[in-house]
Every structure is written in C-alpha cells, then in structure tokens.
Amino acid sequence: MILRGEWAEVVINMQRDMGRVMDDVASRKPPAVRFSPRTWQPAIDVYETDNDVMVLVELAGVKQDEIEVIVNNNILTIKGERRDSKRGMKRTYSQMEILWGSFQREIPLPVSVNTNQVKAFYENGFLEVILPKLNEEKPYHIGIKVS
C-alpha cells in the first residue's frame, strides 16, 4: 500500500518512465533495437526526376566493399554490414546510439526501371543509386476523318 507522502515520488517516477518511453518512440529505436547488433536500418530518401528514380542511403561507417546493390522485380535491395572498429575493446558507455552489424533494405520502386543502366556511387557516407525509368510508350491519339 502506498502511503500519502509517497504519492509524489510515485508520480515523479511515472513521469520519468513515460519520458523514457516517449524518447524511445520519438527516436524510432526502442531499447531492444538500440542494443541489438543486427537490427539497424539505414535512412533512405527515394525521389523521382523526369528520367530517373533516385535513392540516397545514409551509410556512414560502412566500407564500399561491404555494400551490395540488387534490382529484381522492381525492388531495389541494399544490404551490407557496418563493422564496429572498436569491437573487443573494453569500454563503458554513457550514451549509445550508433548501431552496428548487418542491414538490409528492400525498396519497392515507384515505376519500372531499366536494370541494365542502373548506376551507384558511394561518397562521404552516402550511397546514391540512379535508376533510369523505362521509356513507356505514351498513348497516341488517332484522329478520325469523316469519309
């Protein structure tokens, strides 16, 4: 049973706990994910220009030879691994937000693309994938003449 004077402490603890939960939700990294070495998902932007579908992937700390890019059935798959260069080193964290390990993103493409002309560039921790759109034939309207 909680005594009258303990209610303030209970409420303060509840506020603190709810604050932690909200921080986890807002950061999109719940504690189980934050400390798991296998569940990180790099951030991506997907947008279209007149001729291309563009995909930009944030891959800071990932070596170029650790990245694989595949296009199949109108899905772009990007997978790889970010290795912890300090692994095995004894350390005590005061804050831990960087996730390590394998990742895989499967990105449905908004339009059909020419898989033979896809290009990928990696610079300053960003992977840019350029996927040329297939030239789909536009409908051609035929005028009807009176005979």
C-alpha positions in Angstrom: 0.0 0.0 0.0 1.3 3.4 -0.9 1.2 6.0 1.9 0.1 9.5 1.4 3.6 11.1 1.3 4.8 8.5 -1.2 2.4 9.6 -4.0 4.6 12.4 -5.1 7.5 10.0 -5.6 5.3 7.6 -7.5 4.1 10.3 -9.8 7.6 11.6 -10.4 8.8 8.1 -11.2 5.9 7.5 -13.6 6.7 10.8 -15.4 10.3 9.8 -15.7 9.4 6.4 -17.1 6.9 7.8 -19.5 9.6 10.3 -20.7 11.9 7.4 -21.4 9.3 5.6 -23.4 8.4 8.7 -25.4 12.1 9.3 -26.1 12.4 5.7 -27.4 9.3 6.1 -29.6 10.5 9.5 -30.9 13.9 8.2 -31.7 12.4 5.2 -33.5 14.8 3.0 -31.6 13.3 1.1 -28.8 15.8 -0.3 -26.2 15.7 -3.8 -27.6 16.6 -2.5 -31.1 19.1 0.1 -29.8 21.4 -2.5 -28.3 20.9 -5.3 -30.9 23.8 -5.6 -33.4 21.6 -7.0 -36.2 18.6 -4.6 -36.5 19.8 -1.3 -37.8 18.2 0.2 -40.8 20.0 3.0 -42.7 17.9 6.1 -43.5 16.9 6.4 -47.2 15.4 9.0 -49.5 13.6 7.9 -52.7 12.5 10.5 -55.2 11.9 10.9 -59.0 13.2 13.2 -61.6 11.9 13.3 -65.2 14.1 10.5 -66.3 15.3 8.6 -63.1 14.3 7.2 -59.8 16.9 8.3 -57.3 17.7 6.5 -54.0 20.0 8.1 -51.4 21.1 5.9 -48.5 22.9 7.1 -45.4 25.7 4.6 -44.7 28.2 6.3 -42.5 31.0 4.0 -41.4 30.2 1.3 -44.0 33.1 0.4 -46.3 32.2 0.4 -50.0 33.2 -3.3 -50.4 30.6 -4.2 -47.7 27.7 -2.9 -49.7 25.6 -4.9 -52.2 23.0 -3.4 -54.5 20.5 -5.6 -56.3 17.5 -4.7 -58.5 15.0 -7.5 -59.1 11.2 -7.5 -59.9 11.0 -3.7 -59.4 12.5 -3.9 -55.9 15.9 -2.3 -55.0 17.7 -4.3 -52.3 20.6 -2.7 -50.5 22.4 -4.8 -48.0 25.7 -4.8 -46.2 27.4 -4.5 -42.8 28.7 -1.7 -40.6 31.5 -3.2 -38.5 32.4 -1.9 -35.1 36.1 -0.9 -35.4 36.5 -0.9 -31.7 35.0 -4.3 -31.1 36.7 -6.2 -28.3 37.9 -3.0 -26.7 36.8 -2.6 -23.1 34.6 0.4 -22.8 31.8 1.8 -20.6 29.1 3.8 -22.5 27.4 6.8 -21.1 25.3 7.0 -24.3 24.9 4.5 -27.1 23.0 5.4 -30.3 25.1 4.0 -33.2 24.0 0.6 -34.3 26.4 -1.9 -35.8 26.0 -5.1 -37.8 24.2 -6.3 -40.9 21.5 -4.4 -42.6 19.1 -4.9 -45.5 16.6 -2.5 -47.1 14.1 -3.6 -49.7 12.7 -0.6 -51.5 9.8 -1.0 -53.8 10.3 1.2 -56.9 7.5 3.6 -57.8 7.9 2.9 -61.6 9.6 0.3 -63.8 13.3 0.9 -64.4 15.9 -0.1 -66.9 18.0 -2.5 -64.8 20.8 -2.6 -67.4 21.6 1.1 -66.9 21.5 1.4 -63.0 24.4 3.3 -61.6 25.6 3.5 -57.9 28.0 6.0 -56.3 29.4 6.0 -52.8 30.9 9.1 -51.3 31.1 10.7 -47.8 29.0 8.0 -46.2 26.1 8.3 -48.8 25.2 5.7 -51.4 23.4 7.2 -54.4 21.6 4.8 -56.7 20.4 6.2 -60.1 17.7 4.0 -61.7 16.7 5.2 -65.2 13.0 4.9 -65.9 11.9 2.7 -68.7 10.6 4.6 -71.6 7.0 3.6 -71.6 5.1 4.3 -74.8 2.7 7.2 -74.3 -0.8 6.7 -75.9 -1.0 8.1 -79.4 -4.4 9.5 -80.2 -5.6 9.0 -83.8 -8.0 11.4 -85.3 -10.9 10.0 -87.1 -11.8 11.5 -90.5 -15.2 11.6 -92.0 -15.4 9.5 -95.1 
